[in-house]
Amino acid sequence: MSDDAVTVGVVAEGPTDHAVFEQVAQALTSDELHVLPIQPEASDSFGGFGEHGSGWKGVRSWCKNIIAESGGVSAYVTAGFGPRIDVLVIHVDADIASDPEIDKEHPCPPADRTVSEIRSMVLSWLDLGALPSYLVLGIPSKSTEAWVLAALAARDGRTVAGVECKQDPARSLTRRPYKWLGTKQGKPHKEQAVYRDELAPAVTAHWNAVCRMCGEAERFALEFQSAVAARPRKGH
């Protein structure tokens, strides 16, 4: 890794989301990237996903812990808590808005109204009033699987109308013609290897089509590229 490589930290709901965001990030810039999976942290001591757990509550726990232990997210990315982080990506799915604990869901379309509520909520977890240049929020509507579904459709020369408003797009990935996921206890079963080796590459290969169908994918791309461009260059 060169001295001027961009270190990207990814805080995500789960390892399959991380696989998608890592490969999308790599595809969005010609800069050399070093991508760190920060959350969830694999651990045998805490039920398999570190002290914060997985899902949106794991992301929330990580954010609040950063304030308590590091003095805030800015201190975390710049101080000696590990490798200096140039760009921090935080992911949650917009479908968490329907959770009674959050209760921020608006009618869809438009998708961006609910997403904007979730963006503001994540910033509040970090005790931030605005988005700093190094921070990128990846909030697919309704979930990362909407981007996957859009990519698979584009690969077949199709589109998925209203894919950002489709409830539980992961369920569509358990059925034909896009039967990539199995089920476990009646729910889609997500295998990290399938996302890493098959689904994330499909998303990056058809990224322009994903952005046409998913406005939040385009917003992520623009914000990520802006954050990479704005980072302080090492040695300058």
N, C-alpha and C positions, 0 to 999 in steps of 0.2 A: 504494500500500500504506500503510495507516494505521500510526501509531507502535505500536499495540498488537497488530499482527498477530503470529501465532505462526509462528516460523521452524522448520520441520521439516526436518532433514537425513535423507536416506535412503541407507543403505549396503545394497546388494543384490547378489545373484549376477549379475543381468543387467538390461538395459534393459526387457525385457518384464515382469519382476517389479516394477521400479520403476514402470512405468505402472499396474499394479494397485494397489500400495501407495499411490501418490500419490492416486489417485482415491478409494480407500477412506478414506484419512485425511481428505480433503475432505468426504466424506459423513458422517463420524462426529462432526463438531462444527459448531456454528454460528459458531464463531470464524473470522475471516479467517486463512487460512494462506498462508505463502510456503514452498513445498516445493523443497528443493535436492537435486539428484541428486549425491551425493558420490562414490559408488563403485557400479559401475565408471565411471571417467572416460573419456569418449571422447577418443581421441588417435590421430593418424596416426603418432606417433613410437614407439609401443609396441604395434604390431600391432592398433591399433583400440580398445583398452580400457585405456589408461593404463599406468603402471608396475607396477600390481598385477595386471593381467589381470582376467579375469572368473571366474565360478563361485565355489564355496565357498573355494577356495584364494586367490582374489583378495580375498574378505572377510577371511580369516585374515591375509593379508599386510597389508591396510589396518589391521586392529586392532593388530597387532604393531608396525607402523610408528608408530602414534599414540603408543604407549608410548615408543618410542625417540626420536622427534623432538619430541613435544609434552609429554612428561612424564605422559601418561595421558589417558584419555578426558575426565575432568572438566576438566582444563586445556584440552583441545582445544575443548570446547563453550563455555567461558567466556572464553578469552583471545583475543588479537587475531590468530588464524590465518585470519580471514575473518569473515563475518557471525556474530554471536552466535547460537548454536543453542539454541532453547528445548526442543525434543524431538528426540532422536536415535533413529531406527528402524534396527535392524539385522536384515536378513533372510538366512536360509539355508533351504534345503529340508531337511526331516527325512530324505529318502532318502539323504542323504550318510552316514547312520549305517551303511549297508551297504558303504561304501568300505573296503577292507582297511586303509587308513591310519588310519581312525577306529574301525571295528569296535565300534559301540555299539548295534546294532540288536537290538530285542526283538520277540517275537511281537506281531502286531497283528490283532485288538484285544487290549488297549486301545492307542490311538495315543499317549496322553500319556506312557507310560513311555519310549518312545524319544525323544519330543520333549523330555522333561525332561533326558535325558542330553545332548542337543544344546544345550539352553539352558545347562547347566552348563559345557559345553565352550566356548561362545562367551564366557561370562563369564571363563573362564580365559584366553582369548586376550587379553582386555582387562585381565587381572590384577585382576579384581574378585571379591569373595566373595559379593556380594549385588547385587541390581538397584537402582541409584539411581533416584530419582524421575523423572529426565529421560530415562531409557533405556527403550526398548520393543523387545522381541524379537518379530519376526514369523517364526514357524517353522511353515509349513503342513506337514501330514502328508498324503501323502508329498511333495507339491510344490504350488506356487501353482496349478497346473492343476487340483488337486482342488477348489479354490474356484471356478474357472472352470466346471468340469464340473457342480458342484452348482448354480451359478447358471443355466446353460443348461437343466438339467433342470427347475428350478423355473419357469423361463419357460414351459416346455411343460406345466406342471402335474404334473411327475413328481418322483420322488426317486431318488437313487442310493444304494442300501444299501451301507454300509461304504465310502463313498467315501474316507475318510481312510486306509483300509488298501489301497486299490487301487494295485497296482504300475504305475508309469509312466502316470499319468492323462493326460499329454500325448498318448500314443499314441491314447487314445480320441477326442481332438480331431482326429485325422486320418481318422476313420471316421464313417459315418452312424450316428445322425442328427445328430451334432455335428461335421461335417467342416469345421472352420475352419482347420486347419493342413495344409500340404502336407508332403512328406517330402524330405529331402536326404541322400543317402548312407545311406538306410535309417532315418534318424532324423527325428522331428518337426522341422519347420523353423518357427521362431517369428519372425514379422515384427512389429517394434515397432508399426507403424501399425495392424495388426489388433488388437493388444492395447489400444492407446490409444483407438481409435475404436469398437471393437465389443465386445471381451471384458471389458475393465475396466468400461465402463458397464453391462454385464450383471451383473457382480458387485455393483456398488453398487446397482443397481435391485432386486436380489433378495437383499440382504444378510441380512435376517432369516432367509430360508430357508437361505442359506449357513451361517449360525451354527447353525441347527438340525441340519444335516448334518455340520458340521465344528466340533468343539469348540475347535480351535485358532484358528479365526476369531473365535469369541466371546471367547476369552482375549485375543487381540490387541486387539479392540475395547475391552474393559474396561481393559486396561493403557494403551492410547493415550489414552482419555478421561481416565483418572486422571492421566496425565502432563501433558496439556494443562491440567487444572484446577490442578495443583500448581505450574505454572511461575511464577516471579516476574513480576509485572506490571511492564511498563516504566513508569518514572516513579514507582514506589512504593518 
